[in-house]
Structure formats: C-alpha cells, structure tokens
Amino acid sequence: MKKLTEFLTHHKHHLATGAFVVGFFVDIITFRTINLDVSQIILTGYLLIVGGSILVLASPLHVGASKIDTSMRAWLPIIHQYVAGNLLSAFLVLYFSSGSLSQSWPFLIVVALAAFSNETFFIEKYRLPFQTTLFFLNLVLFFALATPIALGSLGLLTFLSSVGVAIAFFILFFLLGRFFAPSAFLHNASRIAGGVLCVVVVVVLLYVTHLIPPIPLSAKSIDAYHSVVKVADTYVATDEVRSWYERFFDIQGVTLHLSPGESAYVFSSIFAPAHFGAGVVHQWELFEPELGKWVIKNRVSFPILGGRPEGYRGYSFMDNPTSGRWRISIKTPDGAVISRMSLIVEQVKTPPVTAPKILE
C-alpha cells in the first residue's frame, strides 16, 4: 500500500492528465443518451466544481494547515482535470449532434490544445490564466446552449446575449477570486482579461462564419426517398428495397434510381426543445464538374416547433433532378448547418423495386 501511495504521488501530474482523458470519454458515452434538461443540470454542477477548484488551488495554503487539508489540496488537481474533461466531452457531444463535422472541427482543436497544454512546461507558468480562460470558454458554451432554450429562439442577438451572460458570470467568478486568492488573481489580471478577450473574439467570429453548430437544434434523421406523403399525423415514404450491405457500403451517400420525370424527396426530423420555434431550410445543391463547385438548385423553408422527442418532421422535393452528385443541407435561415446528407441520382429506364415505409 505504501509503494502504491508513493507511486501515485510521484505520478500525480500524469494522473491529472489521465483523469482529464477519462472524464472526456465518460461523457462522450453518457451525454448521448440524456435529454437537454438533465444535461443542463449536470453541466451546471460541472461548472461549479471546476470554478470552485480553481479558486481553491489559487488560494494560499494557510500556515499550520492540517495534513488532511494539505492532502486534499494535493489531490484536488486530479478532480479538477477529471471534471474539466467531462465538461469538454459533454460540449463536444452536444455541439457535434447539432451540426455537421465541418461545424465541429474548431471545438475539436480546442480540446486537443487543452489536452496538449496540460502536459507542457509552458502552462505551469501560466496555469491560472489558462484555467480561467478554459473556464470562461465553458461558460460561453454553456450559455450558448441555455440562452436559446430560455428565450425560445436562435439568432445573432440571442448568441450575443449568451456571451454577455457568460461575461457577467465570469466577472462574478473573478471577484470571488480576488477575495479568496487576491495575490494570484491580481498578479494575473491582465493575462486573464486577455484570455477572455481572445475567447470572445474567436467565438463571435466562429458564429458569424457559421462554424459553431446551431445548438440546441439537432437532426434526428435525414434520408432520401422516391416519394413522401402525409397521411393524418403519419408520414409515409416510398423507399428503394436495398440489402443491408448495399446501405452499409454506400459510402458516397444514398443512391436513388429515378425514372425520367420522377422527383426526389428528402425527409428530415429536427429536434428542438419544448416551446422552441425556429425556421429551417432544405438546400439542394448539385456538384457541377465543369465549374468544380456546388450549385444551389432549390431552397425550401418551413417552420419547426419543439417538444416532440423524435423531432419535428418535414420534407422537400426536387422535380426531375439531374443525374449526378447532390447534397442536401438542413440549415437555419441565417445559414448555420444543422445536418447534411449526400445523394447520388441515377436516371434509369427500369424502375427499382420499392416498398412503403412509415417515417417516425
């Protein structure tokens, strides 16, 4: 037992990094299965633990502190890193589900930099500014989720409001830091302010360029069919009969074999919280080899209402689409991509075998 304790004490720094990684993967699994209300409660608890541990670690250890206090202070970084990993992975899951991979890569870079910086000597000198900057980023990501849910809407003003709320809470956190650890927070005040400013500039820039997914909207399903009709409260599609291996190995996207003059349909189900109203756009684009780019061929807009666990359903269609590579993007009216699918259209003389399909 003594050797184990000595080993753990000697490798404390690496244990903290390991806790970061473990926390990261734990939430990648768990946040896929819980709803937004529970997610917000858990995230609030994570933020309180991370913020509180930063304050404790920055505050001086009192002379004559007991062995228990000293031991707790020594092992607190591991708890901090574990919960920090939970936070980042939770936001990764939530934001990834609300957009395509092209929208999520900036956050993946942030996670990678956070994990890498934890192992460098550079971060030792600037540990408090780094921790507070990452904490502020988590506040922004949290309120970028919570504010639209509270207001029931999306848009630039809503996002800027969420950033403003995050700044207000961070100011309160900084004031608490000046009270509990005045020396550390006053000495690093300019660096902390610089980190906050950098986060604000980066996230606003990412938002206006549509690189931040439109959370809390998320696509439950998107697929292409030969036809879609609404019967009472049920949607019925005409789908091609395909074997499981045809679907599995169709890496270029869904393939529709259409007869001359036949239309292509795309059905989507978009989740939104209760009492949440928003608009979505189905944007049909055809890849033009001569131009070497995607060309918009059709845009269909319709409103969605939140509250249905399976998502709000809707569809669009393209009359007599040209054979070739298509992509259909589900977007917000201001251009943020919620989801995207690839579609291959092939004109055939002999119609394929089809069957009706009930859409959820």
C-alpha positions in Angstrom: 0.0 0.0 0.0 2.9 2.3 0.8 4.5 1.7 -2.5 1.2 2.3 -4.3 0.8 5.6 -2.5 4.4 6.7 -3.3 3.9 5.7 -7.0 0.6 7.7 -7.2 2.2 10.7 -5.5 5.2 10.6 -7.8 3.0 10.5 -11.0 0.3 12.9 -9.7 0.7 15.2 -12.7 0.2 12.4 -15.2 -2.8 11.1 -13.2 -4.4 14.5 -13.6 -3.9 14.2 -17.4 -5.3 10.7 -17.2 -8.3 11.9 -15.3 -8.9 14.6 -18.0 -8.9 11.9 -20.7 -11.1 9.5 -18.6 -13.6 12.3 -17.9 -13.6 13.2 -21.6 -14.6 9.7 -22.7 -17.1 9.0 -19.9 -19.2 11.9 -21.0 -18.9 11.1 -24.7 -20.8 7.9 -23.8 -23.3 9.3 -21.2 -24.3 12.6 -22.9 -25.6 10.7 -26.0 -28.5 9.2 -24.0 -29.8 12.1 -21.8 -32.1 15.0 -22.6 -31.2 18.7 -22.6 -32.8 19.4 -19.2 -30.7 16.8 -17.4 -27.7 17.9 -19.5 -28.0 21.5 -18.2 -28.2 20.3 -14.6 -25.1 18.1 -14.9 -23.2 20.9 -16.8 -24.1 23.4 -14.0 -22.7 21.0 -11.4 -19.5 20.5 -13.5 -19.0 24.3 -13.8 -19.4 24.8 -10.1 -16.8 22.1 -9.4 -14.3 23.5 -11.9 -14.8 27.1 -10.8 -14.6 26.2 -7.1 -11.4 24.1 -7.6 -9.7 26.9 -9.5 -10.4 29.2 -6.6 -9.1 26.7 -4.0 -6.0 25.9 -6.0 -5.2 29.6 -6.5 -5.7 30.5 -2.8 -2.7 30.2 -0.5 -2.4 27.3 1.9 -2.7 28.6 5.5 0.2 28.2 7.8 -0.4 25.2 10.1 -2.9 23.6 7.8 -3.7 20.0 8.8 -2.4 17.0 6.9 -6.0 16.4 5.6 -6.2 19.9 4.1 -2.7 19.5 2.6 -3.6 16.1 1.2 -6.9 17.3 -0.3 -5.1 20.3 -1.8 -2.5 18.0 -3.3 -5.1 15.7 -5.0 -7.6 18.4 -6.0 -6.0 18.9 -9.4 -7.0 15.3 -10.4 -10.6 16.1 -9.5 -10.4 19.3 -11.4 -8.9 17.7 -14.5 -11.5 14.9 -14.4 -14.4 17.3 -14.3 -12.8 19.6 -16.9 -12.6 16.5 -19.2 -16.2 15.9 -18.5 -17.1 19.4 -19.5 -15.2 19.4 -22.8 -16.6 16.0 -23.8 -20.2 16.9 -22.9 -20.0 20.0 -25.0 -18.3 18.1 -27.8 -21.2 15.6 -27.9 -23.9 18.3 -27.7 -22.4 20.5 -30.3 -21.4 17.7 -32.6 -25.1 16.4 -32.6 -26.2 19.9 -33.6 -24.1 20.2 -36.8 -22.0 18.6 -39.4 -18.3 17.8 -38.8 -17.4 21.0 -40.6 -19.1 22.9 -37.8 -17.4 20.9 -35.0 -13.7 21.0 -36.0 -12.9 24.2 -34.2 -14.0 22.7 -30.9 -12.0 19.5 -31.6 -8.9 21.8 -32.0 -9.7 23.5 -28.6 -10.0 20.1 -26.9 -6.7 18.9 -28.5 -4.9 22.1 -27.4 -6.3 21.8 -23.9 -5.0 18.3 -23.5 -1.6 19.1 -25.0 -1.1 22.2 -22.9 -1.8 20.2 -19.8 1.5 18.3 -20.4 3.7 21.3 -21.3 6.0 23.3 -19.0 4.7 26.5 -20.6 1.3 26.0 -19.0 2.9 25.7 -15.5 3.9 29.4 -15.6 0.5 30.5 -16.8 -1.7 27.8 -15.2 -4.2 30.2 -13.6 -4.7 32.3 -16.8 -5.1 29.0 -18.8 -7.6 27.5 -16.4 -9.7 30.7 -16.2 -9.7 31.1 -20.0 -10.8 27.5 -20.4 -13.4 28.0 -17.7 -14.7 31.1 -19.5 -14.9 29.1 -22.7 -17.0 26.6 -20.9 -19.3 29.3 -19.6 -19.8 30.6 -23.2 -20.6 27.2 -24.5 -23.0 26.5 -21.6 -24.9 29.8 -22.1 -24.9 29.4 -25.9 -27.0 26.3 -25.1 -29.1 27.6 -22.2 -29.9 31.1 -23.5 -31.7 29.9 -26.7 -33.7 27.4 -24.7 -34.7 30.1 -22.2 -35.6 32.6 -24.9 -37.1 30.0 -27.3 -35.2 31.4 -30.3 -32.0 31.5 -32.3 -30.1 34.2 -34.0 -27.2 36.7 -33.6 -28.8 38.7 -30.8 -29.5 35.5 -28.8 -25.9 34.4 -29.2 -24.5 37.8 -28.2 -26.9 37.7 -25.2 -25.4 34.4 -24.2 -21.9 35.7 -24.5 -22.9 38.7 -22.4 -24.4 36.5 -19.7 -21.2 34.4 -19.7 -19.1 37.6 -19.2 -21.3 38.6 -16.3 -20.9 35.3 -14.5 -17.1 35.3 -15.2 -16.9 38.8 -13.6 -18.6 37.4 -10.5 -16.1 34.5 -10.6 -13.2 36.9 -10.9 -14.4 39.0 -7.9 -14.6 35.8 -5.9 -11.0 35.0 -7.0 -9.8 38.4 -5.8 -11.5 37.7 -2.4 -10.2 34.2 -1.9 -6.9 34.4 -3.8 -6.1 38.2 -4.2 -2.4 37.8 -4.9 -2.9 35.2 -7.7 -5.8 36.9 -9.4 -4.4 40.4 -9.2 -1.0 39.3 -10.5 -2.6 37.5 -13.4 -5.4 40.1 -14.1 -4.1 41.3 -17.4 -3.5 37.7 -18.7 -6.9 36.6 -17.6 -8.5 39.6 -19.3 -6.5 38.8 -22.4 -7.7 35.2 -22.4 -11.3 36.3 -22.0 -11.0 38.8 -24.9 -9.5 36.1 -27.1 -12.3 33.7 -26.4 -14.9 36.4 -27.1 -13.3 37.4 -30.4 -12.9 33.7 -31.5 -16.4 32.5 -30.7 -18.1 35.5 -32.2 -16.0 35.1 -35.4 -16.9 31.4 -35.5 -20.5 32.2 -35.0 -20.8 34.7 -37.8 -19.0 32.4 -40.2 -21.4 29.5 -39.2 -18.7 27.3 -37.7 -20.5 26.9 -34.4 -23.4 24.5 -34.7 -26.9 25.9 -34.1 -27.4 24.3 -30.7 -30.0 23.3 -29.3 -31.3 22.2 -32.7 -30.2 18.7 -33.8 -31.1 16.4 -36.6 -32.7 13.1 -35.6 -32.9 11.8 -39.1 -32.4 12.7 -42.7 -32.9 10.5 -45.7 -34.0 10.5 -49.4 -37.0 8.7 -50.9 -39.0 8.3 -54.2 -42.0 10.0 -52.5 -43.2 11.3 -49.2 -46.9 11.9 -48.3 -48.6 12.9 -45.1 -51.5 10.7 -44.0 -53.2 12.2 -40.9 -50.3 12.6 -38.4 -48.1 10.0 -40.2 -45.6 10.4 -43.0 -45.4 7.5 -45.5 -42.4 7.2 -47.9 -41.7 5.1 -50.9 -38.2 3.7 -50.4 -36.0 1.5 -52.6 -35.6 -2.0 -51.4 -31.9 -2.4 -50.6 -30.0 -5.1 -48.8 -28.1 -4.3 -45.6 -24.7 -4.5 -47.3 -25.8 -2.1 -50.0 -26.7 0.5 -47.4 -23.5 -0.2 -45.3 -21.1 0.2 -48.2 -22.9 3.1 -49.9 -20.2 5.5 -48.6 -20.9 8.2 -51.2 -24.4 8.7 -49.9 -27.9 7.4 -50.6 -28.5 6.4 -54.3 -31.9 7.0 -55.9 -32.6 5.3 -59.2 -35.3 7.6 -60.7 -37.4 7.2 -63.8 -37.5 10.1 -66.3 -39.6 12.9 -64.8 -39.6 11.4 -61.3 -39.0 13.7 -58.3 -36.6 13.1 -55.4 -37.7 13.7 -51.8 -35.8 14.4 -48.7 -37.4 13.9 -45.3 -35.9 15.2 -42.1 -36.7 15.2 -38.4 -35.2 18.1 -36.4 -35.2 18.1 -32.6 -35.9 21.3 -30.7 -36.7 21.9 -27.0 -40.3 22.4 -25.9 -41.8 25.9 -26.7 -39.0 26.5 -29.1 -39.8 27.9 -32.5 -37.4 28.2 -35.4 -37.2 28.0 -39.2 -35.2 25.5 -41.2 -34.2 25.4 -44.8 -33.6 22.4 -47.1 -31.0 23.5 -49.5 -30.5 21.3 -52.6 -27.1 21.6 -54.3 -25.7 19.8 -57.4 -22.0 19.4 -58.0 -21.1 20.8 -61.4 -17.9 19.2 -62.6 -17.4 21.9 -65.2 -17.4 24.6 -62.6 -15.8 22.4 -59.9 -18.2 23.6 -57.2 -21.7 23.0 -55.7 -24.5 25.0 -57.2 -27.8 25.7 -55.4 -30.8 24.3 -57.3 -33.6 24.6 -54.8 -34.3 26.1 -51.3 -37.4 25.1 -49.3 -38.1 26.9 -46.0 -40.6 25.8 -43.3 -41.0 26.5 -39.6 -40.5 23.9 -36.8 -41.9 23.7 -33.3 -40.1 22.0 -30.5 -41.3 19.5 -27.9 -41.5 16.2 -29.9 -38.8 13.8 -28.7 -38.5 12.2 -32.1 -38.1 15.7 -33.7 -40.3 17.9 -35.8 -40.8 16.4 -39.2 -40.8 17.9 -42.7 -39.8 17.2 -46.2 -38.9 18.8 -49.5 -38.6 17.6 -53.1 -36.7 18.3 -56.3 -38.6 18.0 -59.6 -36.8 15.8 -62.2 -33.3 16.1 -60.7 -30.3 15.8 -63.0 -28.2 12.6 -62.6 -25.1 13.3 -60.5 -23.8 14.1 -57.1 -26.2 16.1 -54.9 -26.0 17.3 -51.3 -28.9 18.4 -49.2 -28.2 20.7 -46.3 -30.6 21.4 -43.4 -29.8 25.0 -42.3 -31.2 27.7 -40.1 -32.4 30.8 -42.0 -29.1 32.6 -41.3 -27.0 29.8 -42.8 -25.9 27.6 -39.9 -25.8 23.9 -40.9 -27.8 21.5 -38.7 -27.1 18.4 -40.8 -26.2 17.4 -44.3 -26.6 14.3 -46.5 -25.1 13.2 -49.8 -27.3 11.9 -52.6 -26.5 10.2 -55.8 -29.2 10.4 -58.5 -29.2 8.0 -61.4 -31.7 8.1 -64.2 -32.9 4.6 -65.2 -35.4 3.2 -67.7 -36.4 0.3 -65.4 -37.9 1.4 -62.1 -36.3 -0.2 -59.0 -38.2 -2.3 -56.5 -39.8 -0.1 -53.9 -41.8 -0.5 -50.7 -43.7 1.8 -48.4 -42.1 3.0 -45.2 -43.6 4.6 -42.2 -41.4 7.6 -41.1 -41.1 8.5 -37.4 
